[in-house]
Amino acid sequence: MKLLKKKDKKKTEQERVAERREEVLATGRKFKYPLQWTRSRIVTSTILIAIVLLALVLVGGWFALYRFNMTDELLFRVTQIFPIPVASVDSESVRFSDYLMLYRSSIISIERQSANQTNEDALNYLRTEYKRSALSEAEKYTFAIGLAKEQNITVSDSEIDDEFTRHLTIGGTNRSEASFLKIIGDNFGLTKTEYRRMLYLNLIKAKVATAIDSNANQIAAKVESILASSGNDYSATIDELGSQIIYEETGGLVDSKNIDGGRASEAMRLEPGQSSGKFISMNGDGYYFVKLINKTDTEVNFVSIKVPFTEFEKRFATLKEENKISEFIELNTSSTEQTE
């Protein structure tokens, strides 16, 4: 015992402090390691719960989009963030967001007008019709985008800007951007970004249809030649080209804001007897020529010639025949839808 006490006395103050420090740390470790284990368990559990919740959201979203064909705004916004496909056209993915945008812009005004009506069966029938139409249009736009890549055809932001500005004055009315956006928001449920997307799709399809349709370009050139040599005689053009073109008359004054592919708007710019040059219809399905008969401040009376684009539709029909279009949702289709 005396020997041990001697050894203790020989320890320096620094050594005794070090020993005491180790004793304190050893005591603390008894509490530290169980706490670390608990913290690790909490983190692991949180990650597992997050994975399960994410899986449930993904599965629920998949069923909502692909099985129940839901079209509400929340799902629409989700498809704008994530590039989810609704169909495939010749290996090009059709955006779910494009399909929903086209469908919602068509049906929203009808649903609002029918809010106080009880004929739900008729409304459901229209929903089905518009879904089929929207999906077909989205597929055609996607086909156009694929052809545009092959043809090195692009649509710039400045072209979209110009088209947007042109739409502000459709019908001869100069609208502010704010008032125009309110109109498309109230009537079609579209934001400016979504409307610009619509303009892009229309422009790219029109450019592609123009580029690949050599027959339509040749017929349009003939129309221009006949009108130039006949003093804008549309009857002479009909006599010579017959069924190659489509001739229409308004039969009287119509609203200058008439939705007719841009003809009424173009006619509003003319003077009586004057004929427009060749221009592409607003939905990109052909060339138009318009001759003004007479007009008022808000109405126009005109005749028109249309040179339809046919090559694009022929190629799209061929894709269908070759089963190169795959749809990932099922739609109840009527006989008219199936013949598209």
C-alpha positions in Angstrom: 0.0 0.0 0.0 2.8 2.4 0.9 4.4 1.5 -2.5 1.2 2.4 -4.4 0.9 5.7 -2.6 4.4 6.5 -3.4 3.7 5.8 -7.1 0.6 8.1 -6.9 2.6 10.8 -5.4 5.1 10.6 -8.1 2.4 11.4 -10.8 2.6 14.9 -12.1 -0.3 17.2 -12.0 -0.6 17.0 -15.8 -0.9 13.2 -15.7 -3.6 13.4 -13.0 -5.6 15.8 -15.1 -5.3 13.6 -18.2 -6.5 10.6 -16.2 -9.5 12.5 -14.8 -10.3 13.7 -18.4 -10.4 10.1 -19.6 -12.7 9.1 -16.8 -15.1 11.9 -17.7 -15.0 11.0 -21.4 -15.5 7.3 -20.6 -18.6 8.2 -18.6 -19.9 10.4 -21.4 -19.6 7.6 -24.0 -22.2 5.6 -22.2 -24.7 8.3 -23.2 -23.2 9.2 -26.5 -23.4 5.9 -28.4 -27.1 5.1 -27.6 -28.0 8.7 -28.8 -26.0 8.2 -32.1 -27.8 4.9 -32.7 -31.2 6.6 -32.1 -30.3 9.5 -34.5 -29.3 7.0 -37.2 -32.5 5.2 -36.8 -34.5 8.4 -37.1 -32.7 9.3 -40.3 -33.2 5.8 -41.8 -36.9 5.8 -40.9 -37.4 9.3 -42.4 -35.7 8.2 -45.7 -37.8 5.1 -45.9 -41.0 7.0 -45.2 -40.1 9.6 -47.9 -39.4 6.8 -50.4 -42.8 5.2 -49.6 -44.6 8.5 -49.9 -42.9 9.2 -53.2 -43.8 5.8 -54.5 -47.4 6.3 -53.5 -47.5 9.7 -55.3 -45.9 8.2 -58.4 -48.3 5.2 -58.5 -51.3 7.5 -57.7 -50.2 9.9 -60.5 -49.7 7.1 -62.9 -53.2 5.7 -62.3 -54.7 9.2 -62.4 -53.1 10.0 -65.8 -52.9 6.6 -67.6 -55.9 4.7 -66.1 -58.5 7.3 -65.0 -57.6 9.9 -67.7 -57.9 12.7 -65.2 -57.3 16.2 -66.6 -57.4 18.5 -63.6 -55.0 21.5 -63.3 -52.7 20.0 -60.7 -51.9 17.1 -63.0 -51.5 19.5 -65.9 -48.9 21.5 -63.9 -47.1 18.2 -62.9 -46.8 17.2 -66.6 -45.4 20.6 -67.5 -42.6 20.0 -65.0 -41.9 16.3 -65.9 -41.7 15.2 -69.5 -44.3 12.5 -69.2 -45.3 10.8 -72.5 -48.9 10.2 -73.5 -48.1 8.6 -76.8 -45.3 7.9 -79.3 -45.2 8.9 -82.9 -42.5 7.2 -85.0 -40.3 7.0 -81.8 -41.0 10.7 -80.9 -42.6 11.1 -77.5 -45.9 13.0 -77.4 -45.9 15.3 -74.3 -48.7 14.7 -71.9 -48.6 18.5 -71.2 -49.3 19.2 -74.9 -52.3 16.9 -74.9 -53.7 18.3 -71.7 -53.1 21.9 -72.9 -55.0 21.3 -76.2 -57.8 19.4 -74.4 -58.3 21.9 -71.6 -58.2 24.9 -73.9 -61.0 23.3 -75.9 -63.3 22.1 -73.1 -62.9 24.8 -70.4 -65.2 27.3 -72.0 -67.9 24.6 -72.6 -67.6 23.4 -69.0 -68.0 27.0 -67.7 -71.0 27.6 -69.9 -72.6 24.3 -68.9 -72.0 24.9 -65.1 -75.7 25.5 -64.5 -76.9 22.7 -66.8 -77.8 19.2 -65.6 -77.2 17.3 -68.9 -74.0 15.6 -67.6 -74.2 12.8 -70.3 -74.0 15.3 -73.1 -71.1 17.1 -71.4 -69.2 13.8 -70.9 -69.7 13.0 -74.5 -68.1 16.3 -75.5 -65.3 15.6 -73.1 -64.6 12.3 -74.8 -64.8 13.9 -78.2 -62.4 16.7 -77.3 -59.9 14.3 -75.6 -59.7 12.3 -78.8 -59.3 15.4 -80.9 -56.7 16.8 -78.6 -54.6 13.6 -78.5 -54.8 13.4 -82.4 -53.6 17.0 -82.7 -50.8 16.5 -80.1 -49.7 13.5 -82.2 -49.6 15.5 -85.4 -47.7 18.3 -83.7 -45.2 15.8 -82.5 -44.9 14.3 -86.0 -44.2 17.8 -87.3 -41.5 18.3 -84.7 -39.9 15.1 -85.8 -40.0 16.1 -89.5 -38.7 19.5 -88.6 -35.5 17.9 -87.1 -35.1 16.0 -90.4 -35.6 19.1 -92.5 -33.5 21.4 -90.2 -36.6 23.6 -89.7 -36.8 25.7 -86.6 -39.0 28.4 -85.0 -37.2 31.2 -83.2 -38.4 33.1 -80.2 -38.6 36.2 -82.4 -41.0 34.5 -84.7 -43.2 33.5 -81.8 -43.0 37.1 -80.6 -44.1 38.4 -84.0 -47.0 35.9 -84.1 -48.1 36.8 -80.6 -48.1 40.5 -81.5 -50.1 39.7 -84.6 -52.7 38.0 -82.5 -53.1 41.1 -80.4 -54.7 42.8 -83.5 -56.8 40.0 -84.9 -60.1 41.3 -86.1 -58.8 44.8 -86.5 -58.8 45.5 -82.8 -55.7 46.8 -81.1 -55.6 45.0 -77.7 -53.1 45.5 -74.9 -51.1 42.4 -73.9 -52.8 42.4 -70.5 -56.3 42.5 -72.0 -55.4 39.8 -74.5 -54.0 37.5 -71.8 -57.2 38.0 -69.8 -59.2 36.9 -72.8 -57.2 33.7 -73.4 -57.2 33.0 -69.7 -60.9 33.5 -69.2 -61.9 31.6 -72.4 -59.2 29.0 -72.8 -57.5 28.7 -69.4 -54.1 29.5 -70.9 -51.2 31.5 -69.5 -48.9 33.4 -71.7 -46.3 30.6 -71.7 -48.9 28.1 -72.7 -50.2 30.3 -75.5 -46.7 30.8 -76.8 -46.3 27.0 -76.8 -49.5 26.8 -78.9 -48.1 29.3 -81.3 -44.8 27.4 -81.5 -46.7 24.1 -82.3 -48.8 25.9 -85.0 -45.8 27.6 -86.6 -43.6 24.4 -86.7 -46.4 22.4 -88.2 -47.1 25.1 -90.8 -43.5 25.4 -91.7 -43.1 21.6 -92.1 -46.4 21.3 -94.1 -45.2 24.0 -96.4 -41.8 22.5 -96.9 -42.8 19.0 -97.7 -45.9 19.8 -99.9 -44.5 20.5 -103.3 -47.9 19.9 -104.9 -49.6 22.6 -102.8 -46.7 25.0 -103.6 -47.2 24.4 -107.3 -51.0 24.9 -107.1 -50.5 28.1 -105.1 -48.1 29.4 -107.7 -50.8 28.7 -110.4 -53.4 30.6 -108.4 -51.0 33.6 -108.1 -50.4 33.5 -111.9 -54.1 33.3 -112.8 -55.1 36.1 -110.4 -52.4 38.3 -111.7 -53.4 37.8 -115.3 -57.1 38.0 -114.8 -57.3 41.0 -112.5 -58.1 39.1 -109.4 -60.9 37.1 -111.0 -61.5 34.3 -108.6 -64.1 32.7 -110.9 -61.4 32.2 -113.6 -59.2 30.5 -111.0 -62.0 28.1 -110.1 -62.7 27.3 -113.8 -59.1 26.4 -114.4 -58.1 24.6 -111.2 -61.4 23.1 -110.2 -61.2 20.6 -107.3 -57.5 21.3 -106.7 -58.6 24.3 -104.7 -61.5 25.2 -102.3 -63.6 28.3 -103.1 -65.8 29.9 -100.4 -68.0 32.9 -100.1 -69.3 34.5 -96.9 -72.5 35.4 -98.7 -72.7 38.7 -96.8 -71.1 40.6 -93.9 -69.6 38.5 -91.1 -67.8 39.6 -87.9 -64.2 40.7 -88.6 -63.2 38.6 -85.5 -64.7 35.5 -87.1 -62.6 32.3 -86.4 -61.9 31.2 -89.9 -58.2 30.5 -90.2 -57.4 34.3 -90.4 -59.4 35.1 -93.5 -61.7 37.7 -91.9 -58.8 39.4 -90.3 -56.9 39.5 -93.5 -59.9 40.8 -95.5 -60.3 43.6 -93.0 -56.9 45.0 -94.1 -58.0 45.2 -97.8 -60.0 47.6 -99.8 -63.0 46.5 -101.9 -61.9 44.5 -105.0 -58.4 44.1 -103.6 -57.0 40.6 -103.2 -54.5 39.5 -100.6 -51.3 37.7 -101.4 -50.8 34.0 -100.4 -50.8 33.4 -96.7 -50.8 30.3 -94.5 -54.0 29.6 -92.5 -53.7 30.1 -88.7 -53.9 26.3 -88.1 -51.3 25.6 -90.7 -53.5 23.4 -92.9 -53.1 25.3 -96.2 -52.7 28.5 -98.2 -55.4 31.2 -98.4 -56.2 33.9 -100.9 -58.8 36.4 -99.9 -60.7 39.1 -102.0 -62.7 41.7 -100.2 -66.2 42.5 -101.5 -67.1 45.2 -99.0 -66.8 46.0 -95.3 -67.9 48.1 -92.4 -66.0 49.1 -89.3 -66.6 45.7 -87.7 -67.8 43.4 -90.5 -66.4 42.0 -93.8 -67.8 40.4 -96.9 -65.2 38.4 -98.9 -64.5 35.4 -101.1 -61.6 33.1 -100.5 -59.5 30.3 -102.2 -57.8 27.6 -100.2 -55.0 25.4 -101.3 -55.0 22.6 -98.8 -51.8 20.9 -97.6 -52.3 17.2 -98.2 -48.8 15.7 -98.0 -48.5 16.1 -94.2 -51.8 14.3 -93.6 -50.9 11.5 -96.1 -47.6 10.9 -94.2 -49.4 10.9 -90.9 -52.0 8.4 -92.2 -49.2 6.2 -93.4 -47.7 6.1 -89.9 -51.1 4.9 -88.6 -51.3 2.2 -91.2 -47.8 1.0 -90.3 -48.7 1.0 -86.6 -46.0 3.5 -85.8 -48.3 5.5 -83.4 -48.6 4.1 -79.9 -51.0 5.6 -77.4 -50.5 5.1 -73.6 -54.1 6.0 -72.6 -57.4 4.5 -73.6 -60.1 6.8 -74.9 -63.7 5.8 -75.6 -64.0 6.8 -79.2 -67.0 7.4 -81.4 -67.1 6.5 -85.1 -66.2 10.0 -86.2 -63.1 9.9 -83.9 -61.9 6.6 -85.3 -62.0 7.9 -88.9 -59.6 10.8 -88.2 
